[in-house]
Every structure is written in structure tokens, then in C-alpha cells.
């Protein structure tokens, strides 16, 4: 039988494979060293304080710390102020984030189509991000009468401010995602007889899923920053329609009620973490 050909001596092949393995290990080592500062900062400034807050919520704080079990959680959940703040926050998230994504997607599609006036829109769409919050609220208070801000309509004013301020950033993110979709897919779909609606449903939205999920996470995070506008519009105790979880946290902090503050912080953080993990899992599945 003919002898099989070899690329070289076996010790040469082992040396090459060993070289490749050592290079792979070196890269992993360098990547781990670069990741260590981020990991250390996350553990020191986020994980450790959150664990301390969880301990405070069970009464493990102060010189006379006493394990209180879930009694602090029961008291906070029975509080009318907390239930009002939680209900308004959930309502704000349930309306604001989907509206933000839909508005940003529509604007991104219009800008991507290069319609007349799209260049002017793209140059001014990020302007709300650089305007000071105080000046924006001053203009709103000048345009809208005070009785409106002291009525249930204050919720819709706050929601409009949230959409106006964050819509430009979301639009830019989705516009970048649209630019990554190959044009050949649309041309092929058009040749197969697909109309605009079918191209949107079966090409644009599935390929834009990672950008949409990332925008949703940013929308949730930025929704909690709307407390600044709510505080400037109504102060510590605004109209009940815009009394948010941040008001509850701030008022308990001023009253030095650390147990209620810690419980409210944990109850606020857990749904946010859960929603963020769900969005990231959805993004990973569709990426």
C-alpha cells in the first residue's frame, strides 16, 4: 500500500499546535486582565452596595441591627404612597417605552428613505439632548397653565417630555441598525413579489431586533431619569398622577427611614433587572 503523505515530522506538528494553543492562552490572559478593572468596579460600586441595601431591607443595619424578616416588605407594600408611586411608574413605562420605540422606528425609516427634509431633521433630532433640563421645564411652565400641571394632564405632559427628549437618540440607534441591513435582501424580496409591508415585517423588523432590544433597555433606563422633570414641575409632592417611585425614595431618604428606602430600592431594582435580562435573552436569540 502506498505510504500516506505527511506534512512534516510529528514533533514539528506538535510544536505548531502547541504554539497556537499558547497564543490562544495568551489572548485569553490579556482579555481577562483587561476585563478585571471593569469587573472590580462593578463589584465595588454596584454589587457590594446593592448587597448592603438588601441587608438593610431586612433590618440588618445600624448599631442595634435586628433581623426583621419580611415585615419591612409587608409594610412598604401596604403603603398607599408606595402603591401609588409604583402604579404611576409602571404606567409610565408601559406607555412611554413602546411609544418611544414606535416613534423612533418611524423617524428612522423616514430618514433612511432620504425623503425631502430628512437632512434637516437628522441635524436637529439630537438637539433636545443638549438642552438643560431647567430651561426645558421653564418653557413648559410658560406654555402650559399651572392648573393643567396640577391635574391628571400632568402625566401626559411628563410623557411628552420623555418622548421628545429621548426620541432623537433612539432614532439614531435604529438608523444605524437599518444601515447594516443589506440592500440586496430588499431587491430580492421585491423581485419575488413582496410589497413594502411584507419587507418591513419579514426583513426589517427581524434584522433590526438587536437594535430594538438595546433601544428598549435604554428607554427603560432613561424613563427613570424623567424624575428630574417631574420634580421640577411639581416639587417633592406633585400631583398624584406624576408621583413616581423616585419621589417615594427621595422622601424616605429625607425622613431617614432607611428600612423603607432599602425595601423600595430592592422592589424597584428587581423588575428592572428581570426586564433587562429578558430583553438581552431575546436579543441573543434573534441576533
Residue pairs with C-beta under 8 A, 6 or more apart in sequence:
7 13
50 269
53 262
53 265
53 266
54 262
54 266
55 61
56 258
56 259
56 261
56 262
57 72
57 73
57 259
57 262
57 263
57 265
57 266
58 67
58 68
58 69
58 70
58 72
59 65
59 66
59 67
59 68
59 69
59 71
59 72
59 259
60 67
61 258
61 259
61 262
68 259
72 259
72 260
72 262
72 263
73 263
73 267
75 260
75 263
76 82
76 260
76 263
76 264
76 267
77 83
77 267
79 260
81 243
81 248
81 251
82 248
82 264
84 240
84 243
85 243
85 244
85 245
85 247
85 248
86 245
86 267
88 155
88 240
88 241
88 242
88 243
88 244
89 244
89 245
89 268
91 155
92 155
92 158
92 159
92 162
92 223
92 226
92 244
93 220
93 223
95 159
96 159
96 162
96 163
96 219
96 223
96 226
97 216
97 219
97 220
97 223
99 159
99 163
100 162
100 163
100 166
100 167
100 170
100 215
100 219
101 170
101 212
101 215
101 216
101 219
103 163
103 167
103 170
104 167
104 170
104 171
104 173
104 174
104 215
105 174
105 208
105 212
107 121
107 125
107 167
107 171
108 171
108 174
108 175
108 177
108 178
109 178
109 204
110 118
110 121
111 118
111 121
111 122
111 171
111 175
112 175
112 178
112 179
125 167
125 168
125 171
125 172
126 168
126 169
126 172
127 168
128 136
128 164
128 165
128 166
128 167
128 168
129 165
129 168
129 169
133 228
133 229
133 232
134 232
136 161
136 165
136 229
137 229
137 232
137 233
140 157
140 161
140 233
141 149
141 233
144 157
148 154
148 157
149 157
149 233
149 234
149 239
150 234
150 239
151 239
151 241
152 239
152 241
153 241
154 233
154 234
154 238
154 239
154 241
154 242
155 241
155 242
157 233
158 226
158 229
158 230
158 233
158 242
161 226
161 229
162 222
162 223
162 226
162 229
165 222
166 218
166 219
166 222
169 218
170 215
170 218
170 219
173 211
173 214
173 215
173 218
174 208
174 211
174 212
174 215
176 211
177 207
177 208
177 210
177 211
177 212
178 204
178 208
180 207
181 203
181 204
181 207
181 208
185 203
185 207
186 199
186 203
189 198
189 199
189 202
189 203
190 199
194 202
205 212
206 286
209 282
209 283
209 286
209 287
210 283
210 286
210 287
213 279
213 280
213 282
213 283
213 286
214 283
216 279
217 276
217 279
217 280
220 272
220 275
220 276
224 246
226 244
227 244
227 246
227 247
230 238
230 242
230 244
230 246
230 247
231 238
231 246
231 247
231 250
233 242
234 242
236 247
236 250
236 251
237 243
237 247
237 251
238 247
245 264
245 268
248 264
249 261
249 264
249 265
249 268
252 258
252 260
252 261
252 264
253 261
